[in-house]
Amino acid sequence: MSDDADKAQIHEAEFLARSMAGAKSAGGPEPVVIDGALCCAECETKIPPARLAARPGVGLCVACQEELEKGARESGEREKTRE
């Protein structure tokens, strides 16, 4: 028979598998697993559960995602000025 701890561990493993599958299908960076927790692929900080719930499989924390998007915007702006 399984107890509550076993059920929680199974639930966590299933959630982790779904999150990893979501990251692969999204085409973005995959989160890294550190001590059983999904962490940012850039800075390796734990990705908060609320972010994972909102964006299953996300591979970056909010700060690193903002940096990535800021760099992409700046790159796009430089391209526009060249045209």
PyMOL commands that set and color helices and strands:
alter all, ss='L'
color gray80, all
select helices_A, chain A and resi 4-26+49-54+62-82
alter helices_A, ss='H'
color red, helices_A
select strands_A, chain A and resi 32-34+37-39
alter strands_A, ss='S'
color yellow, strands_A
deselect
rebuild
show_as cartoon
